[in-house]
Amino acid sequence: MNKQTIITLLLAFVAMTGQAQIKVEASETVELMAILSRTAGFREYCMDMGGQYTKDTEAWFAPFEQHPTVVCLKDLRNQFNMGYDAVMTMAINLEADGQKVTMMGEKGNLGSRWQNVDIDSFLVRLNQFYTETRFHDFYTKHQSFYESVLRTYEQNVMQYFHQEWYPRFYGTEPKEKFRVIIGFTNGGGNYGPSRQLKGQPKEVFAICGYSIDEATGKAFENGMDYAATLIHEFNHSFVNPLYDANTDKLELIGEKLLKRYYRSMSNQAYRNAATVVNESIVRAAVIIYMQENGFSAEQIKAEMDEQIARDFLWTPELVTALRYYSKHRNRNKTLGDYYPEIAKCLEKYYDTETKRINNPLLRQ
């Protein structure tokens, strides 16, 4: 076997096992922002599903509920609807060295809710909380716990994550670097923020919540059950830019769906047309992934049922449309090329549902 053949085989092996390049991580700044938000009473960070870790967090930080930084964050929530993904977006743009927390990148990377915030002032307060709560001591004390959970996640969940599926399905190569972080304070909350540091490739994060199974007292034991979350978050890095390139096709139907299902979408923090459309496509793409990567019929049905229960009632129609796209790639090289058909699919669902609602005989 000559040298060139060996190199070719190695490159092919790397391509096939690309998912192994992703290392599951813990993050001090993710825990810092999540625990600060929990201490401020943000309900999405107060799920308290982490067993002993939640108890340790409560014991350590409860005395700081009236800390000036906590009060400051509460004010930001009242003024700018701060919370959910905005908290995690700030977290991934911070760096902590045990002595101080500093900002990485530019304010423009933080999203709209942070744009009217005095970031320098916020960082002063954040460092006050970091120092006075001895946060780094808390984080260091739990290193062995973090590491044991990361090992479990890598062993039980990452085996179902096939990074090579994404460029094959979407028809475009990822330009981003994928990162997986466990949010130990996030409970059932999962987030997909990204950051662009100067001179570096864009980084896309899947911040996956941590929760204990009440029956077993363990987390991430059944890897397939948690894989859908990871698959979901990385779909966003491909899907979200496609909306921006197809706003003229999708904005109107996104607004129609949002208006009709506003209460349930709003309760899930989906409050604009772009988010509703992107979430719809991502959730359908997860099911296509499961169909093409060995998940059982029962698991696929459970995923579909979950989306319908969340009022993404058009998911079956979208799955059918995406399955057609996947089986006829000679007609559409990329999913972006297929977006006019996706818009038609959503419009057809909306029109059919409107007729059903307006016709008493069809409501039976």
C-alpha positions as CSV (number, residue, x, y, z in Angstrom):
1,M,0.0,0.0,0.0
2,N,1.6,3.3,-1.1
3,K,1.8,6.5,1.0
4,Q,-0.9,8.3,-1.0
5,T,-3.4,5.4,-0.4
6,I,-2.7,5.4,3.3
7,I,-3.3,9.1,3.5
8,T,-6.6,8.8,1.5
9,L,-7.8,6.0,3.8
10,L,-6.9,8.0,6.9
11,L,-8.8,11.0,5.6
12,A,-11.8,8.8,4.9
13,F,-11.6,7.4,8.4
14,V,-11.5,10.9,9.9
15,A,-14.5,11.9,7.8
16,M,-16.5,8.8,8.9
17,T,-15.7,9.3,12.5
18,G,-15.9,13.1,12.7
19,Q,-18.2,12.9,15.7
20,A,-15.4,11.5,17.8
21,Q,-13.6,14.9,17.4
22,I,-16.2,16.5,19.6
23,K,-15.3,16.4,23.2
24,V,-18.1,16.9,25.8
25,E,-17.2,19.7,28.2
26,A,-18.1,21.3,31.4
27,S,-17.9,25.1,31.5
28,E,-17.3,27.3,34.5
29,T,-19.0,30.3,32.9
30,V,-22.1,28.3,31.8
31,E,-22.4,27.2,35.5
32,L,-21.8,30.7,36.7
33,M,-24.5,32.3,34.6
34,A,-27.0,29.5,35.2
35,I,-26.4,29.5,39.0
36,L,-26.7,33.3,39.0
37,S,-30.0,33.0,37.1
38,R,-31.2,30.3,39.5
39,T,-30.3,32.4,42.5
40,A,-32.3,35.3,40.9
41,G,-35.3,33.0,40.6
42,F,-35.5,32.5,36.8
43,R,-37.9,29.7,36.5
44,E,-36.1,28.2,33.5
45,Y,-33.0,27.8,35.7
46,C,-34.9,26.6,38.8
47,M,-36.0,23.2,37.5
48,D,-33.8,21.7,40.2
49,M,-33.5,18.3,38.6
50,G,-29.8,17.7,39.5
51,G,-30.1,15.6,42.6
52,Q,-27.2,16.2,45.1
53,Y,-25.7,18.8,42.8
54,T,-28.9,20.9,43.1
55,K,-28.8,20.5,46.9
56,D,-25.1,21.6,46.9
57,T,-26.0,24.6,44.8
58,E,-28.8,25.6,47.1
59,A,-26.7,25.2,50.2
60,W,-23.9,27.3,48.8
61,F,-25.7,30.1,47.0
62,A,-29.0,30.6,48.9
63,P,-27.4,33.1,51.3
64,F,-26.7,35.4,48.3
65,E,-30.3,35.8,47.0
66,Q,-30.2,39.5,47.8
67,H,-26.7,40.0,46.4
68,P,-26.4,43.2,44.3
69,T,-25.6,41.1,41.2
70,V,-28.7,39.0,41.7
71,V,-30.8,42.1,42.0
72,C,-29.2,43.5,38.9
73,L,-30.0,40.4,36.9
74,K,-33.6,40.5,38.1
75,D,-33.8,44.1,36.8
76,L,-32.4,43.1,33.5
77,R,-35.1,40.4,33.2
78,N,-37.8,43.0,33.9
79,Q,-36.4,45.5,31.5
80,F,-35.2,43.3,28.6
81,N,-36.9,40.0,29.1
82,M,-33.5,38.5,30.0
83,G,-33.4,34.8,30.4
84,Y,-33.4,31.5,28.6
85,D,-30.9,31.5,25.7
86,A,-29.7,35.1,26.4
87,V,-28.2,33.8,29.6
88,M,-26.3,31.0,27.8
89,T,-25.2,33.4,25.0
90,M,-23.5,35.6,27.6
91,A,-22.0,32.5,29.2
92,I,-20.2,31.2,26.1
93,N,-18.8,34.7,25.6
94,L,-17.2,34.8,29.0
95,E,-13.9,33.4,30.3
96,A,-13.1,32.7,33.9
97,D,-9.6,32.0,35.2
98,G,-10.3,31.5,38.9
99,Q,-9.5,35.1,39.7
100,K,-11.6,37.1,37.3
101,V,-14.3,36.8,34.7
102,T,-13.7,38.6,31.4
103,M,-15.5,39.1,28.1
104,M,-14.4,37.4,24.9
105,G,-15.4,38.8,21.6
106,E,-17.7,41.8,20.8
107,K,-21.0,43.0,22.3
108,G,-22.6,42.5,19.0
109,N,-22.3,38.7,19.4
110,L,-24.6,38.7,22.5
111,G,-27.9,39.1,20.7
112,S,-30.6,41.8,20.9
113,R,-31.4,41.5,24.6
114,W,-27.9,42.5,25.7
115,Q,-27.5,45.4,23.3
116,N,-29.0,48.1,25.7
117,V,-27.1,46.7,28.7
118,D,-24.0,48.4,30.0
119,I,-21.8,45.4,29.6
120,D,-18.8,46.9,31.5
121,S,-21.0,47.6,34.5
122,F,-22.5,44.1,34.3
123,L,-19.1,42.5,34.3
124,V,-18.1,44.5,37.4
125,R,-21.1,43.2,39.2
126,L,-20.6,39.6,37.8
127,N,-17.0,39.7,39.2
128,Q,-18.4,40.8,42.5
129,F,-20.7,37.8,42.6
130,Y,-17.9,35.5,41.4
131,T,-15.5,36.7,44.1
132,E,-17.9,37.1,47.1
133,T,-19.6,33.7,46.6
134,R,-16.2,32.0,46.1
135,F,-17.7,30.6,42.9
136,H,-14.4,29.1,41.6
137,D,-14.1,27.1,44.9
138,F,-17.6,25.7,44.3
139,Y,-16.7,24.8,40.7
140,T,-13.4,23.2,41.6
141,K,-15.0,21.2,44.4
142,H,-17.3,19.5,41.9
143,Q,-14.7,18.7,39.3
144,S,-14.8,14.9,39.9
145,F,-18.6,15.0,39.6
146,Y,-18.5,16.9,36.3
147,E,-15.9,14.6,34.9
148,S,-17.9,11.5,35.8
149,V,-21.1,12.9,34.1
150,L,-19.1,13.8,31.0
151,R,-17.7,10.3,30.7
152,T,-21.2,8.9,31.0
153,Y,-22.5,11.2,28.4
154,E,-19.7,10.4,26.0
155,Q,-20.2,6.7,26.4
156,N,-24.0,6.6,26.3
157,V,-25.1,9.5,24.1
158,M,-22.3,10.5,21.7
159,Q,-22.4,7.0,20.0
160,Y,-25.7,8.1,18.5
161,F,-24.5,11.4,17.2
162,H,-23.3,11.1,13.6
163,Q,-21.7,14.4,12.6
164,E,-21.3,13.3,8.9
165,W,-25.1,13.1,8.5
166,Y,-25.5,16.9,8.6
167,P,-23.6,17.8,5.4
168,R,-25.0,14.8,3.7
169,F,-28.6,15.8,4.5
170,Y,-28.3,19.6,4.1
171,G,-26.0,19.5,1.1
172,T,-23.6,22.0,2.6
173,E,-20.4,21.5,4.5
174,P,-20.4,23.0,8.0
175,K,-18.1,26.0,8.4
176,E,-18.5,26.0,12.2
177,K,-16.8,24.1,15.0
178,F,-19.3,22.0,17.0
179,R,-19.1,22.1,20.8
180,V,-21.0,20.1,23.4
181,I,-21.4,21.4,26.9
182,I,-23.4,19.9,29.8
183,G,-25.4,22.6,31.7
184,F,-25.5,21.0,35.1
185,T,-27.9,23.7,36.5
186,N,-30.2,23.8,33.4
187,G,-32.4,20.8,34.2
188,G,-34.6,20.2,31.2
189,G,-33.4,23.3,29.4
190,N,-31.3,22.9,26.3
191,Y,-29.8,25.8,24.2
192,G,-27.9,26.2,20.9
193,P,-26.0,29.5,21.0
194,S,-23.0,30.3,18.9
195,R,-20.1,32.7,19.0
196,Q,-17.7,34.2,16.5
197,L,-14.3,35.2,17.9
198,K,-12.0,37.3,15.8
199,G,-9.7,35.3,13.6
200,Q,-11.4,32.0,14.6
201,P,-14.1,29.8,13.0
202,K,-17.6,30.2,14.2
203,E,-18.4,27.9,17.1
204,V,-21.8,26.3,17.5
205,F,-22.7,25.0,20.9
206,A,-25.2,22.4,22.1
207,I,-25.7,23.2,25.8
208,C,-27.5,20.1,27.1
209,G,-29.4,20.1,30.4
210,Y,-28.6,17.7,33.2
211,S,-31.4,15.8,35.0
212,I,-31.5,12.8,37.3
213,D,-33.8,9.9,36.4
214,E,-36.0,9.5,39.5
215,A,-36.3,5.8,38.9
216,T,-32.6,5.0,38.7
217,G,-31.0,8.0,40.4
218,K,-28.7,8.4,37.4
219,A,-28.4,10.7,34.4
220,F,-27.8,9.9,30.7
221,E,-28.1,6.1,31.2
222,N,-30.3,5.5,28.1
223,G,-28.3,7.4,25.5
224,M,-30.9,7.2,22.7
225,D,-33.4,9.0,24.9
226,Y,-31.0,12.0,25.2
227,A,-29.5,11.9,21.7
228,A,-32.5,13.7,20.2
229,T,-31.6,16.9,22.1
230,L,-28.1,16.9,20.8
231,I,-29.3,16.1,17.3
232,H,-31.8,19.0,17.6
233,E,-29.4,21.6,18.7
234,F,-26.9,21.0,15.9
235,N,-29.6,21.1,13.3
236,H,-30.0,24.8,14.2
237,S,-26.6,25.7,12.9
238,F,-27.7,24.6,9.4
239,V,-31.4,25.6,9.5
240,N,-31.2,29.1,11.1
241,P,-29.2,30.7,8.2
242,L,-31.6,29.2,5.7
243,Y,-34.4,31.3,7.1
244,D,-32.4,34.5,6.6
245,A,-31.9,33.5,3.0
246,N,-35.6,32.7,2.5
247,T,-37.4,35.3,4.5
248,D,-39.6,36.3,1.6
249,K,-40.9,32.7,1.4
250,L,-41.3,31.9,5.1
251,E,-42.0,35.1,7.1
252,L,-45.7,35.3,6.3
253,I,-46.5,31.7,7.1
254,G,-44.4,31.9,10.2
255,E,-46.4,34.9,11.4
256,K,-49.7,33.1,10.6
257,L,-48.6,30.0,12.7
258,L,-47.3,32.2,15.5
259,K,-50.6,34.1,15.7
260,R,-52.8,31.0,15.7
261,Y,-50.7,29.1,18.3
262,Y,-49.3,32.1,20.1
263,R,-50.0,30.9,23.6
264,S,-48.2,27.6,23.4
265,M,-45.4,29.0,21.3
266,S,-44.9,31.9,23.7
267,N,-44.9,29.6,26.7
268,Q,-41.9,27.8,25.0
269,A,-40.2,31.2,24.4
270,Y,-40.9,31.1,20.7
271,R,-42.2,34.6,20.0
272,N,-41.3,35.5,16.4
273,A,-41.9,34.0,13.0
274,A,-38.3,33.1,12.4
275,T,-38.1,31.1,15.6
276,V,-41.4,29.2,14.9
277,V,-40.3,28.3,11.4
278,N,-36.8,27.3,12.4
279,E,-38.0,25.2,15.3
280,S,-40.5,23.5,13.1
281,I,-37.9,22.5,10.5
282,V,-35.4,21.4,13.1
283,R,-37.9,19.2,14.9
284,A,-38.9,17.5,11.6
285,A,-35.2,17.1,10.7
286,V,-34.6,15.3,14.0
287,I,-37.1,12.7,13.0
288,I,-35.5,12.3,9.6
289,Y,-32.2,11.8,11.3
290,M,-33.7,9.2,13.6
291,Q,-35.3,7.4,10.6
292,E,-31.9,7.3,8.8
293,N,-29.7,6.4,11.7
294,G,-31.2,3.2,13.2
295,F,-33.6,4.6,15.9
296,S,-36.5,2.2,16.6
297,A,-40.1,2.8,15.4
298,E,-41.1,3.3,19.0
299,Q,-38.5,6.0,19.6
300,I,-39.5,7.8,16.3
301,K,-43.1,7.7,17.3
302,A,-42.3,9.0,20.7
303,E,-40.4,11.9,19.2
304,M,-43.3,12.7,16.8
305,D,-45.8,12.5,19.7
306,E,-43.7,14.9,21.7
307,Q,-43.7,17.5,18.9
308,I,-47.4,17.3,18.4
309,A,-47.9,17.6,22.2
310,R,-45.9,20.8,22.0
311,D,-48.3,22.1,19.4
312,F,-46.0,21.7,16.4
313,L,-49.0,20.0,14.9
314,W,-47.7,20.3,11.3
315,T,-44.7,18.1,12.1
316,P,-46.1,15.1,10.2
317,E,-46.5,17.1,7.0
318,L,-43.0,18.6,7.4
319,V,-41.5,15.1,7.9
320,T,-43.2,13.9,4.8
321,A,-41.8,16.9,2.8
322,L,-38.3,16.4,4.2
323,R,-38.4,12.7,3.5
324,Y,-39.3,13.4,-0.1
325,Y,-36.4,15.9,-0.3
326,S,-34.0,13.3,1.2
327,K,-35.1,10.6,-1.3
328,H,-34.9,12.9,-4.4
329,R,-31.6,14.7,-4.0
330,N,-31.1,14.7,-7.7
331,R,-33.7,17.4,-7.8
332,N,-32.4,19.5,-5.0
333,K,-28.7,19.5,-4.1
334,T,-29.3,21.4,-0.9
335,L,-32.1,21.9,1.6
336,G,-32.0,25.6,0.8
337,D,-32.9,24.7,-2.8
338,Y,-36.0,22.9,-1.4
339,Y,-37.2,25.8,0.8
340,P,-40.0,26.9,-1.6
341,E,-41.5,23.5,-1.2
342,I,-41.3,23.7,2.6
343,A,-43.1,27.1,2.5
344,K,-45.8,25.5,0.4
345,C,-46.1,22.6,2.8
346,L,-46.6,24.9,5.8
347,E,-49.1,27.0,3.8
348,K,-51.1,23.9,2.8
349,Y,-51.2,22.8,6.4
350,Y,-52.4,26.2,7.6
351,D,-55.1,26.5,4.9
352,T,-56.4,23.0,5.5
353,E,-56.6,23.6,9.3
354,T,-58.3,26.9,8.7
355,K,-61.0,25.2,6.6
356,R,-61.4,22.6,9.3
357,I,-61.8,25.2,12.0
358,N,-64.3,27.2,10.0
359,N,-66.4,24.2,9.0
360,P,-68.4,22.7,11.8
361,L,-68.8,19.4,10.0
362,L,-65.1,18.9,9.7
363,R,-64.5,19.5,13.4
364,Q,-66.2,16.2,14.4
